[in-house]
Amino acid sequence: MPTKYQGEIIIQRRDGTIYDLEKEGIKVINFDPPSANFQHTYNQIGKFGAELVDTQIQQMSIPLTFDVTARDNYDYELQRLKVLRIFSSTEPFYVINMRTPFLRWKVVADSFTYPRLGNFWKAKNVAINLVCYDGLAESTATTLDPFTFDGDTYGIGMGIPFDTPQYSFTNQAQFNILNPSIIPLLSNERPVTITFKGDAPSGLTIKNNTTGQSFTYFKALSSTDEFKLIGLVPMVNGVQRLGNGLSNREFVDYAIGNNNMEIVGATNFTIQFTTRFYY
């Protein structure tokens, strides 16, 4: 897969700044993301067994180890300051392994030391513990991006079929939404944004027949309105519409795999589903 980067590990700050660690003189020794940190709760049901009550995914720790070689003592200090800037954790940042450029982990770094190799101009085996508090990697692309396997947006192993899935529909009352993630997309945790434009003179209902959930907006919508359902929050033309008389105050989640969707009460419409996927 072609890439414009020299190294395998990329740090992406939330302001868009990108650090190619190899190009920055940081030689990565290992970057080994573990499995999701599953935490299980059990209930003893008898003398000889228990039942699984609940499973959660908690934050996981990703070890990153690297060396930094400088040109002299002064450059050594400049390199140290650069490393501190790259891994500053006053806010989260993303780490991307260019072997799988379609995935990224949102992380913060625990405090770390910068050990010097004797009195040589080299920091040896700098070990950083990156904490991914979301617990999973996410796709670098959203469903608004083209589904291509040659643009570093999607890749084999993500569970996406070669028959390109659709997430935008026109005048189609029933359709399928694919969630290839390893978790359900819950509206209160990883909200999907639904954008609707069209005529709904008696209100709009969005159903997920797979999960048995249904959201209804009671008020009339015209083709000049833009309606959005962002997880739990309905919005019309950029204004939140949370009042009791405005909707049934329900929500729509998305199961793993295929979700049979249905739109009721709308004509001459387009509807679009925007999300990332999680692995």
PyMOL commands that set and color helices and strands:
alter all, ss='L'
color gray80, all
select helices_A, chain A and resi 73-86
alter helices_A, ss='H'
color red, helices_A
select strands_A, chain A and resi 9-12+18-20+26-31+37-46+49-58+60-69+93-97+103-109+122-132+138-139+168-170+174-179+193-199+204-208+213-217+227-230+233-236+239-240+257-264+267-274
alter strands_A, ss='S'
color yellow, strands_A
deselect
rebuild
show_as cartoon
